[in-house]
Amino acid sequence: MSLIHICLNVTDAEESVQFYTEQLGFEESWSFESGDTVNRYVADDNGVELQLSDSNGVDEVNVGSAWDHLALSVESVDDEFERIDHYGIVQEPQDQPAAGARTAFIKDPDGHVVELVEPLEE
């Protein structure tokens, strides 16, 4: 069994694709429409995709408690945190010794939380 994709409901597929490709380094992979919904996919270097699902008429996405965040491995949390034009800061870069990582948390255009993770050197 392996992970294929994660679907995120978004209010503007174009803006979300731009954020995930230009800011986080994903590649746009494919898209399809189903009724009033546009589905655009972006993939990481391992082929795992995010499905960005934009339903016509939905102007706000309520980020609830069903899931917490998307974690992305980066070489330098501090460098990426400074480089990325994000949509809000949840947590500035800091060491998480119990997890063996340095992390930061930012928001995407719809408020989904994205964690940047860098392993701490031993």
C-alpha positions as CSV (number, residue, x, y, z in Angstrom):
1,M,0.0,0.0,0.0
2,S,1.3,3.5,-0.8
3,L,0.0,7.0,-0.6
4,I,-1.3,8.3,-4.0
5,H,-2.7,11.8,-3.2
6,I,-4.3,14.0,-0.6
7,C,-7.3,16.2,-1.6
8,L,-7.4,19.8,-0.3
9,N,-10.6,21.8,-0.9
10,V,-9.5,25.3,-2.2
11,T,-11.3,28.4,-3.2
12,D,-9.1,29.3,-6.1
13,A,-7.3,26.5,-7.9
14,E,-5.1,28.7,-9.9
15,E,-3.8,30.6,-6.8
16,S,-3.3,27.3,-5.0
17,V,-1.4,25.7,-7.9
18,Q,0.8,28.8,-8.1
19,F,1.6,28.6,-4.3
20,Y,2.4,24.9,-4.3
21,T,4.5,25.1,-7.5
22,E,6.3,28.5,-7.2
23,Q,6.7,28.6,-3.4
24,L,7.0,24.9,-2.4
25,G,8.6,23.4,-5.5
26,F,5.8,20.9,-6.6
27,E,5.2,20.3,-10.3
28,E,1.7,20.5,-11.8
29,S,0.9,17.0,-13.0
30,W,-2.7,16.9,-14.4
31,S,-6.3,18.1,-14.0
32,F,-9.9,17.2,-14.7
33,E,-13.3,18.8,-14.3
34,S,-16.3,17.1,-12.8
35,G,-19.5,19.1,-12.9
36,D,-18.9,22.4,-11.2
37,T,-15.6,21.3,-9.7
38,V,-12.1,21.8,-11.1
39,N,-9.4,19.4,-9.8
40,R,-5.8,20.3,-10.4
41,Y,-3.0,18.1,-9.2
42,V,0.6,19.0,-8.1
43,A,3.2,16.3,-7.3
44,D,6.3,16.2,-5.2
45,D,9.6,14.7,-6.3
46,N,8.4,11.2,-5.2
47,G,5.2,11.4,-7.2
48,V,2.9,11.9,-4.3
49,E,0.2,14.4,-5.4
50,L,-2.0,17.0,-3.8
51,Q,-5.4,17.3,-5.4
52,L,-6.5,20.9,-5.3
53,S,-10.3,20.8,-5.6
54,D,-12.1,24.0,-6.5
55,S,-15.9,23.9,-6.5
56,N,-17.7,26.7,-8.3
57,G,-19.5,29.0,-5.8
58,V,-17.4,28.0,-2.8
59,D,-15.8,31.2,-1.6
60,E,-14.5,30.0,1.8
61,V,-13.0,26.8,3.1
62,N,-13.5,26.1,6.7
63,V,-10.4,24.5,8.0
64,G,-11.7,22.2,10.7
65,S,-10.3,19.6,13.1
66,A,-10.4,16.6,10.8
67,W,-6.8,17.0,9.9
68,D,-4.0,19.3,11.2
69,H,-1.3,19.9,8.7
70,L,0.8,18.8,5.7
71,A,4.5,18.2,6.5
72,L,7.2,18.8,3.9
73,S,10.9,17.9,4.2
74,V,13.3,20.8,3.5
75,E,17.0,21.2,3.6
76,S,16.9,24.4,5.7
77,V,13.7,25.5,7.6
78,D,15.1,29.0,8.1
79,D,16.0,29.6,4.5
80,E,12.6,28.3,3.2
81,F,10.7,30.2,5.8
82,E,12.3,33.4,4.6
83,R,11.9,32.6,0.9
84,I,8.3,31.4,0.8
85,D,5.6,34.1,0.2
86,H,3.1,32.4,2.5
87,Y,-0.4,33.4,3.7
88,G,0.3,33.5,7.4
89,I,2.6,32.3,10.1
90,V,1.5,29.7,12.6
91,Q,4.9,29.1,14.2
92,E,8.3,30.6,13.4
93,P,11.3,28.3,13.0
94,Q,12.3,26.5,16.2
95,D,14.0,23.3,17.3
96,Q,11.8,20.4,18.4
97,P,14.4,18.2,20.2
98,A,11.8,15.5,21.1
99,A,11.1,15.1,17.4
100,G,14.7,15.5,16.3
101,A,13.7,18.3,13.9
102,R,13.7,22.0,13.3
103,T,10.2,23.1,12.2
104,A,8.1,26.1,11.1
105,F,4.4,26.2,10.2
106,I,2.9,28.5,7.6
107,K,-0.5,28.8,5.8
108,D,-1.4,28.3,2.2
109,P,-3.9,30.5,0.4
110,D,-6.9,28.8,2.0
111,G,-5.5,28.6,5.5
112,H,-4.3,24.9,5.3
113,V,-1.3,24.6,7.6
114,V,2.0,23.5,6.0
115,E,4.9,22.3,8.2
116,L,8.5,22.7,7.1
117,V,10.7,20.0,8.6
118,E,14.5,19.8,8.8
119,P,16.2,17.0,10.7
120,L,18.4,18.2,13.6
121,E,22.0,17.3,13.3
122,E,23.1,14.6,15.8
